[in-house]
Amino acid sequence: MAERIQKLLSQWGIASRRHAEEMILAGRVSVNGKVASLGDKADPQRDFLSVDGKQIKADNRPRDLYLLINKPRDVLSTCEDPRGRKTVLDLLPQDLQRGKGLHPVGRLDRNSTGALLLTNDGELTLRLTHPRYHLPKTYDVWLEGNPSDEDLEKWRSGMMLDGKKTLPATLEVISETKDQIHLLVTLTEGRNRQIRRLAEELGLTVLKLHRRTIGPLQLHTRGKVLGSGQFRFLSPAEIRLLKKQVNLP
């Protein structure tokens, strides 16, 4: 049965749907020798689908891979950058950088650090980034300024952002000085630069933002801490827990 090309590439672990769309727009994907356009469909049983000149078949897709990486500052949460800046894939060994279909699930902006999931499981990526699944993520946030109790309560209960109220958040004060505060913030949604923008709304400046956890995934596990720029493969138990949270068998 014919399906949209970006969906096939996602299902086969070649790229996330968004990255697959970028590959199509860049002219890197062809069907039966013809450069594909966004919206084109293909039937994997009848059509010849190629990426960068290499034929892709459902039966030769790479095995599912699941990695947790501790993203450093000044590294982009993307697969490639036209300006040649360092991406999270550059932190991996050569054998994982190309041909495995690994891509980041969601993003951390360039100046933020911490937990980032990489996988080539297209269906899991789709569900983890879908608004209906509220996977909690926890962040250490260092702010310049001193928010009032009223400001913190406003943040907890939800604030207007792009014309829509944010979901309730959990905020815990870790430490505080006369001009700085360290918060532990847990969100169940992931709007673009959400923490930084909400802080700005309250007249505060984010000095440092670090993601500790993504659902059941932690940088600190079994007595070891994943260092900046390091990665590890998820355990079978972690993969099961992650899939369970988004109702994926």
C-alpha positions in Angstrom: 0.0 0.0 0.0 1.3 3.4 -0.9 2.1 5.8 1.9 3.7 9.2 2.3 7.5 9.0 1.8 8.3 10.8 5.1 6.1 8.2 7.0 8.0 5.3 5.4 11.4 6.8 6.2 10.2 7.3 9.8 8.8 3.7 10.1 12.0 2.3 8.7 14.2 4.2 11.1 15.9 6.3 8.4 14.9 9.7 10.0 12.2 11.3 12.0 9.3 12.6 10.0 10.4 16.2 10.3 14.0 15.3 9.2 12.6 13.1 6.4 10.6 16.1 5.1 13.8 18.2 5.2 15.6 15.4 3.2 12.8 15.4 0.6 12.9 19.2 0.3 16.7 19.0 -0.2 16.3 16.6 -3.1 18.0 13.7 -1.3 15.1 11.3 -1.8 14.0 9.6 -5.1 11.3 7.2 -6.1 11.9 5.0 -9.1 14.8 7.3 -10.2 12.8 10.5 -9.9 13.5 13.1 -7.3 10.6 13.0 -4.8 8.5 16.0 -3.7 6.9 16.6 -0.4 3.5 14.8 -0.4 4.6 12.1 -2.8 3.7 8.5 -1.9 5.4 5.2 -2.5 4.6 1.5 -2.2 7.6 -0.3 -0.6 6.5 -3.6 -2.3 6.6 -2.1 -5.8 8.6 1.1 -5.8 12.3 1.7 -5.5 13.0 4.3 -2.8 16.5 5.8 -2.5 18.2 8.2 -0.1 21.4 9.9 -1.3 21.5 7.4 -4.1 21.3 4.3 -1.9 18.2 2.1 -2.3 16.3 1.6 0.9 14.3 -1.6 1.6 12.2 -2.5 4.6 14.1 -5.7 5.1 17.5 -4.0 5.4 16.7 -1.2 7.8 19.0 -0.9 10.8 18.0 -2.4 14.1 16.2 -0.2 16.6 18.6 1.9 18.6 17.9 4.0 21.7 20.5 6.3 23.2 20.6 8.9 26.0 23.1 11.7 25.6 24.2 14.5 27.9 24.2 17.4 25.5 26.9 20.1 26.2 26.5 23.8 25.5 27.0 25.1 21.9 25.9 21.7 20.4 22.8 21.7 18.2 20.0 19.2 18.8 19.8 18.3 15.1 21.3 15.8 12.7 23.2 18.3 10.5 23.8 22.0 10.2 24.3 23.9 6.9 26.7 26.3 8.7 28.9 23.4 9.9 28.2 23.9 13.6 28.6 20.9 15.9 25.5 18.6 16.3 24.7 15.9 18.7 25.5 13.3 16.1 29.1 14.6 16.0 29.4 13.4 19.6 28.8 9.7 18.6 31.3 7.2 17.2 31.6 7.2 13.4 29.6 3.9 13.0 26.6 5.5 14.6 26.7 8.9 12.9 25.5 7.8 9.5 23.4 5.0 8.1 21.6 4.2 11.4 18.8 6.7 11.1 19.5 8.2 14.6 17.8 11.5 15.3 17.1 13.5 18.4 13.6 13.3 19.9 12.6 16.9 20.6 15.2 19.6 21.2 17.3 21.4 23.7 18.3 24.9 22.5 22.0 25.6 21.8 22.7 27.1 25.2 20.9 24.4 27.2 22.5 21.2 28.4 21.4 17.8 29.6 19.3 14.7 28.8 18.4 14.2 25.1 17.1 11.0 23.6 18.4 9.8 20.2 16.6 6.9 18.4 15.8 5.6 14.9 12.4 4.3 16.1 10.1 6.4 14.1 6.9 5.4 15.8 8.3 6.1 19.2 9.5 9.5 18.0 6.1 10.4 16.7 4.4 9.5 20.0 6.9 11.2 22.2 6.6 14.4 20.3 2.8 14.3 20.0 0.9 16.7 22.3 -1.5 14.1 23.6 1.3 12.3 25.5 2.5 14.4 28.5 5.9 12.9 29.2 7.3 14.7 32.3 10.7 16.3 31.9 12.7 17.8 34.8 15.1 20.8 34.5 17.6 22.5 36.8 17.0 26.2 36.1 19.3 29.0 37.5 17.7 32.4 37.2 19.0 36.0 37.7 16.5 37.8 39.8 14.2 37.0 42.7 10.7 35.9 41.7 8.0 36.5 44.3 5.9 33.7 45.7 3.1 35.1 43.5 5.3 34.8 40.4 6.2 31.2 41.2 2.6 30.3 41.8 1.6 31.9 38.5 4.3 29.7 36.8 3.0 26.6 38.6 -0.6 27.1 37.7 0.0 28.0 34.0 0.7 31.2 32.0 -0.3 32.5 28.6 2.1 31.7 25.9 1.3 32.3 22.2 -2.3 32.8 23.1 -2.6 29.5 24.9 -2.2 28.7 28.6 0.6 26.4 29.6 -0.1 23.2 31.5 0.5 23.2 35.2 4.2 22.8 36.2 6.0 21.7 39.3 8.5 24.2 40.8 10.8 23.6 43.7 13.2 26.1 45.1 16.6 24.4 45.6 18.6 27.5 46.7 18.3 31.3 46.7 20.6 34.3 47.2 19.7 38.0 47.0 20.1 38.1 43.2 19.8 34.5 42.0 17.6 31.5 42.4 18.0 27.8 41.5 14.7 26.0 40.7 13.8 22.4 39.9 11.1 22.6 37.2 9.1 19.7 35.9 7.0 20.2 32.7 4.6 17.9 30.9 4.7 19.7 27.6 7.5 21.0 25.4 6.8 24.3 23.7 9.6 26.1 21.9 12.0 27.6 24.5 9.2 27.4 27.1 11.2 27.9 30.3 13.2 30.8 28.9 10.2 32.6 27.6 8.1 32.2 30.8 11.1 33.4 32.8 11.2 36.5 30.5 7.5 37.1 31.1 8.3 37.3 34.8 11.2 39.7 34.3 13.8 37.0 35.0 16.9 35.9 33.0 17.9 32.3 32.6 21.6 31.9 33.5 21.7 28.2 33.0 19.3 25.4 32.0 20.0 21.7 32.4 17.6 18.8 31.7 17.9 16.1 34.3 15.3 13.6 33.2 13.0 12.6 30.3 10.2 10.5 31.7 11.9 7.4 33.3 15.3 8.3 31.7 18.0 9.8 34.0 21.5 11.0 33.5 22.3 9.6 36.9 21.7 5.8 37.0 23.1 2.8 38.8 25.5 5.0 40.7 27.1 6.6 37.6 26.6 10.0 36.1 26.7 10.5 32.4 29.3 13.2 31.7 28.9 16.1 29.4 29.1 14.9 25.8 28.8 11.3 26.8 26.1 8.8 25.8 24.8 5.4 26.7 22.4 2.9 25.3 19.1 2.5 27.1 18.5 -0.7 29.0 15.6 -3.0 27.9 13.7 -2.0 31.1 14.1 1.7 30.2 12.8 1.1 26.6 9.8 -0.8 28.0 9.0 2.0 30.5 9.3 4.7 27.8 7.1 2.8 25.4 4.5 2.1 28.1 4.2 5.8 28.9 3.1 6.5 25.3 1.0 3.3 24.9 3.3 1.7 22.4 3.6 -2.1 22.5 
